[in-house]
Amino acid sequence: MTDTVVTHPIAYDDEEWERNFIVPTQPDSHAVKLPVRKDDTCYKMDHKERGKCVIFNHDEFDPGVAHPRKGSKADVEAIHRTFKKLNFTVEEHRNCSYWEIQNIIRELAKDDHVDRDCICIFMLTHGTDKGYIYAKDDSYSLTEIWKPFTADKCSSLAGKPKLFFFQACRGNQLDSGITAFTAQSFRMSETDSTDSPFYKIPTHADFLLAYSTMEGFFSWRDTEEGTWYIQCLCDVIERNWRKYDLSKMLTITARIIANDYSSSHENPVKNNQKQMPSLTSTLTRDVIFLPKNNY
C-alpha cells in the first residue's frame, strides 16, 4: 500500500493560516535509519541495552519556592526496584536547580542511544496548572523536559519509545467523585443493540507523557508510603510486565487508582477525594519489555 499523494489545493480550517504560517525548518539532507520497519506493530526491544531510566526527585525546595515533599523517597525506591527488573540503568538526580536540570536533559539528548531500546524519565515534584513543574529554585514548563528528544534533535532515539512520567499536581482542583453502581449489582440486564523504502515520520512521534492526575487537579501523596500513582504504577508493572504491553499496564494503573483510592485528610474539604491519572501518547507501536538475556 502506497501513501496517498494530494494533488489538489488543501483547505485549512484556520482562515488566518497563511498569514500565521511558520516555515518549517528544513530537514537534514540525510535520512535517519529507524530500528523498526514501517508496518511493525511493536517497538524493537531487543537492543543490547534497555536504556536509561532517569529520576528527577524533588523533595526539598529553596525557601519561598515550594514546601517539602515528604514520602518521595519511597517513590524513588519503588522506581529503582521496578525498572531495574526491566533492565533499565536507573539513576537519580535529587533536588536539582533549573539550570542543573537543563544541563542533564541536554546531555541526555546528545547521548548516543543507538544500542538502547528507549529512554524513560520520571519527574517527581510539585506542579501547577498550564503545564508548569518545579525545580529546586524555580518553576518551568514541562515541555522543556521532553522537547529535546524529538526525532529531529535526537536522531538515535528516532523510532524508539520515549517515556515520560510526571508525578506532580496540575492545579488545585479537587475531584470528589460520584457514587456509582453496576447493572449486575442489581441483577439488571441490558442489550447492546506496498512500502516505499523511504517515508517520513513526524518529529513528535513515539512519545508517552504519563501524568499522575488530570490537568487542573491535585495529585495525592502519602508522607510515608509515597504517591498513589508511582506506587500503584510500579506494583502493576512488576506484576504484569511479562504479560502485557505498557499501554495495558497504564490502563490497569488508572483503573485501580480511580476505583480503589480515596484521600484521608484531617481537612474535611480534602477528605475522601479521588484522583484520575491521564496520558498523552504519540506512540505508534506497542511497548513490550522483552526480557534481556542477562535477566
C-alpha positions as CSV (number, residue, x, y, z in Angstrom):
1,M,0.0,0.0,0.0
2,T,1.5,3.4,-1.0
3,D,1.0,6.8,0.5
4,T,-1.8,8.9,-1.0
5,V,-0.5,12.0,-2.8
6,V,-2.7,15.0,-2.6
7,T,-2.5,17.0,-5.9
8,H,-5.3,19.5,-5.3
9,P,-5.2,22.6,-3.1
10,I,-5.7,21.9,0.6
11,A,-8.2,23.9,2.6
12,Y,-7.4,24.8,6.2
13,D,-9.9,25.3,9.0
14,D,-8.0,28.4,10.2
15,E,-8.6,31.3,7.9
16,E,-5.6,33.0,9.3
17,W,-3.3,30.1,8.4
18,E,-1.4,31.8,5.6
19,R,-0.6,34.9,7.5
20,N,0.4,32.9,10.6
21,F,2.2,30.2,8.8
22,I,5.7,29.4,10.1
23,V,8.1,28.0,7.6
24,P,9.3,24.6,9.0
25,T,13.0,24.0,9.5
26,Q,14.4,22.2,6.5
27,P,15.4,18.6,7.5
28,D,18.9,17.3,7.2
29,S,19.9,16.1,3.8
30,H,20.4,12.5,5.1
31,A,17.7,10.1,6.1
32,V,17.6,8.6,9.6
33,K,17.7,4.8,9.8
34,L,14.9,3.5,12.1
35,P,15.2,0.3,14.1
36,V,11.7,-0.7,13.1
37,R,10.0,-1.5,9.8
38,K,7.2,0.8,8.7
39,D,4.4,-1.6,9.5
40,D,5.8,-3.2,12.6
41,T,3.2,-3.2,15.4
42,C,5.8,-3.5,18.3
43,Y,8.8,-1.4,19.0
44,K,12.2,-3.2,18.7
45,M,13.1,-4.0,22.3
46,D,16.0,-6.4,21.8
47,H,18.9,-3.9,21.6
48,K,22.0,-4.5,23.6
49,E,20.7,-2.2,26.4
50,R,17.2,-1.4,27.6
51,G,18.2,2.3,28.1
52,K,18.4,4.9,30.9
53,C,15.7,5.5,33.5
54,V,16.4,8.9,34.9
55,I,14.7,10.1,38.1
56,F,14.5,13.8,38.9
57,N,13.4,13.6,42.6
58,H,12.4,16.9,44.3
59,D,11.6,16.7,47.9
60,E,13.2,19.9,49.2
61,F,13.0,23.4,47.7
62,D,14.5,26.8,48.3
63,P,12.7,29.0,50.8
64,G,9.6,30.6,49.2
65,V,9.6,28.3,46.2
66,A,7.5,25.3,47.5
67,H,7.1,23.1,50.6
68,P,8.9,19.8,51.1
69,R,7.5,16.6,49.5
70,K,7.7,14.1,52.3
71,G,7.4,10.5,51.1
72,S,9.1,11.0,47.7
73,K,12.0,8.7,48.8
74,A,9.5,5.8,48.8
75,D,8.7,6.5,45.2
76,V,12.4,6.6,44.2
77,E,12.9,3.3,45.9
78,A,9.9,1.8,44.0
79,I,11.1,3.1,40.7
80,H,14.6,1.7,41.3
81,R,13.3,-1.7,42.2
82,T,10.8,-1.9,39.3
83,F,12.8,-0.5,36.5
84,K,15.9,-2.4,37.3
85,K,13.8,-5.5,36.9
86,L,13.1,-4.2,33.4
87,N,16.8,-3.9,32.8
88,F,17.0,-0.2,32.8
89,T,20.0,1.6,34.0
90,V,18.5,3.7,36.8
91,E,20.0,7.0,38.0
92,E,18.6,9.6,40.4
93,H,19.2,13.4,40.4
94,R,17.9,14.9,43.7
95,N,16.8,18.5,44.2
96,C,18.4,19.9,41.1
97,S,18.1,23.6,40.2
98,Y,16.5,24.6,37.0
99,W,19.8,25.0,35.2
100,E,21.1,21.7,36.5
101,I,18.0,20.0,35.1
102,Q,18.6,21.7,31.7
103,N,22.2,20.6,31.6
104,I,21.3,17.0,32.4
105,I,18.5,16.9,29.8
106,R,20.8,18.5,27.2
107,E,23.4,15.8,27.8
108,L,20.9,13.0,27.7
109,A,19.6,14.3,24.3
110,K,23.2,14.4,23.0
111,D,23.9,10.9,24.2
112,D,24.2,8.0,21.8
113,H,21.2,5.8,22.2
114,V,21.8,3.6,19.2
115,D,22.2,0.4,21.3
116,R,19.3,1.2,23.6
117,D,15.6,0.2,23.3
118,C,14.2,3.5,24.7
119,I,14.5,6.2,27.3
120,C,12.5,6.8,30.4
121,I,12.3,9.9,32.6
122,F,10.5,10.4,35.9
123,M,9.8,13.9,37.3
124,L,8.8,13.7,41.0
125,T,7.9,17.3,42.1
126,H,5.3,19.9,42.7
127,G,3.3,21.3,39.8
128,T,0.7,23.9,38.9
129,D,-1.8,24.3,36.1
130,K,-0.9,25.1,32.5
131,G,1.9,22.6,32.4
132,Y,4.4,24.0,34.9
133,I,6.5,22.0,37.4
134,Y,9.1,23.0,40.0
135,A,12.9,22.7,40.2
136,K,14.5,23.3,43.5
137,D,14.7,27.1,42.8
138,D,12.0,27.9,40.2
139,S,9.1,26.7,38.1
140,Y,9.3,25.9,34.4
141,S,7.3,24.4,31.6
142,L,7.4,20.6,31.5
143,T,7.8,20.8,27.7
144,E,11.4,21.6,28.4
145,I,11.9,18.1,29.6
146,W,10.6,16.2,26.5
147,K,11.1,18.6,23.6
148,P,14.9,18.0,23.3
149,F,14.1,14.3,22.4
150,T,12.1,14.8,19.2
151,A,13.4,12.9,16.2
152,D,15.0,15.9,14.5
153,K,17.0,16.7,17.7
154,C,17.9,13.3,19.0
155,S,18.2,11.0,16.0
156,S,19.5,8.0,17.9
157,L,16.0,7.8,19.6
158,A,14.1,8.2,16.4
159,G,11.6,5.3,16.0
160,K,12.1,4.4,19.7
161,P,9.7,4.9,22.6
162,K,10.4,8.0,24.8
163,L,8.6,7.6,28.1
164,F,8.0,10.5,30.5
165,F,6.2,10.2,33.8
166,F,5.1,13.3,35.7
167,Q,4.2,12.9,39.3
168,A,3.1,16.4,40.2
169,C,-0.1,18.4,40.9
170,R,-1.5,20.0,37.8
171,G,-3.7,22.6,39.6
172,N,-5.6,22.9,42.9
173,Q,-9.0,21.5,41.9
174,L,-10.4,18.5,43.9
175,D,-12.2,15.6,42.5
176,S,-14.9,14.4,44.9
177,G,-16.0,11.7,42.5
178,I,-19.5,10.3,42.2
179,T,-21.3,7.3,43.7
180,A,-21.8,4.6,41.0
181,F,-23.1,1.1,40.7
182,T,-23.1,-1.6,38.0
183,A,-26.2,-3.1,36.5
184,Q,-25.1,-6.6,37.7
185,S,-25.2,-5.4,41.3
186,F,-29.0,-5.0,40.9
187,R,-29.4,-8.1,38.8
188,M,-30.3,-5.9,35.8
189,S,-29.6,-6.8,32.2
190,E,-29.1,-4.8,29.0
191,T,-28.5,-5.5,25.3
192,D,-26.2,-3.6,23.1
193,S,-28.2,-3.3,20.2
194,T,3.2,-1.5,-0.6
195,D,6.0,0.0,1.3
196,S,8.4,2.6,-0.1
197,P,12.0,2.3,1.1
198,F,11.8,5.9,2.4
199,Y,9.0,7.5,4.3
200,K,8.6,10.4,6.7
201,I,7.6,10.2,10.4
202,P,6.5,13.2,12.5
203,T,9.3,14.6,14.7
204,H,6.9,14.2,17.7
205,A,6.2,10.5,17.1
206,D,6.8,7.8,19.7
207,F,6.3,9.9,22.9
208,L,4.4,8.9,26.0
209,L,3.6,11.6,28.5
210,A,2.0,10.0,31.5
211,Y,0.6,12.2,34.3
212,S,-0.4,11.3,37.8
213,T,-3.6,13.4,37.5
214,M,-5.8,15.3,35.2
215,E,-5.0,18.9,34.1
216,G,-6.1,21.3,36.8
217,F,-6.3,18.8,39.7
218,F,-4.4,17.8,42.8
219,S,-2.2,14.7,42.9
220,W,-2.1,12.8,46.2
221,R,0.9,11.7,48.2
222,D,1.3,9.7,51.4
223,T,4.0,11.3,53.6
224,E,5.5,7.9,54.4
225,E,4.5,5.5,51.7
226,G,4.8,7.7,48.6
227,T,2.4,8.8,46.0
228,W,-0.7,6.9,44.8
229,Y,0.4,7.0,41.2
230,I,4.1,5.9,41.4
231,Q,3.4,3.2,44.0
232,C,0.5,1.8,42.0
233,L,2.3,2.0,38.6
234,C,5.4,0.2,39.9
235,D,3.3,-2.5,41.5
236,V,1.3,-3.0,38.3
237,I,4.4,-3.2,36.2
238,E,6.1,-5.6,38.5
239,R,3.2,-8.0,38.4
240,N,2.3,-7.7,34.7
241,W,5.3,-6.7,32.6
242,R,5.8,-10.2,31.2
243,K,2.2,-10.4,30.2
244,Y,1.1,-7.0,28.9
245,D,2.4,-4.1,26.9
246,L,2.9,-0.7,28.6
247,S,-0.4,0.8,27.5
248,K,-2.3,-2.0,29.0
249,M,-0.5,-1.6,32.3
250,L,-1.2,2.1,32.3
251,T,-4.8,1.4,31.8
252,I,-4.8,-1.1,34.8
253,T,-3.0,1.5,36.9
254,A,-5.6,4.2,36.0
255,R,-8.5,1.8,36.9
256,I,-7.0,0.8,40.2
257,I,-6.4,4.4,41.3
258,A,-9.8,5.6,40.0
259,N,-11.7,2.8,41.8
260,D,-9.7,1.9,44.9
261,Y,-8.0,5.1,46.1
262,S,-9.6,7.9,48.2
263,S,-7.9,10.6,50.3
264,S,-7.8,10.5,54.1
265,H,-7.2,14.0,55.3
266,E,-7.8,16.0,58.5
267,N,-9.2,18.8,56.5
268,P,-12.8,17.8,55.6
269,V,-12.6,19.6,52.3
270,K,-9.7,17.4,51.2
271,N,-11.0,14.2,52.7
272,N,-12.4,11.4,50.6
273,Q,-11.2,12.8,47.3
274,K,-10.4,11.0,44.2
275,Q,-7.6,11.1,41.5
276,M,-7.6,10.3,37.8
277,P,-4.3,9.6,36.0
278,S,-4.1,10.7,32.4
279,L,-1.7,10.5,29.5
280,T,-0.9,11.9,26.1
281,S,0.6,9.5,23.6
282,T,2.0,9.6,20.2
283,L,3.3,6.0,20.4
284,T,2.8,4.3,17.1
285,R,3.5,0.7,18.3
286,D,3.2,-1.4,21.4
287,V,5.9,-1.1,24.1
288,I,6.6,-4.7,25.3
289,F,9.5,-5.1,27.7
290,L,11.0,-8.3,26.3
291,P,13.3,-10.0,28.9
292,K,17.0,-9.4,28.3
293,N,19.4,-12.3,28.0
294,N,21.1,-11.3,31.3
295,Y,17.9,-11.5,33.3
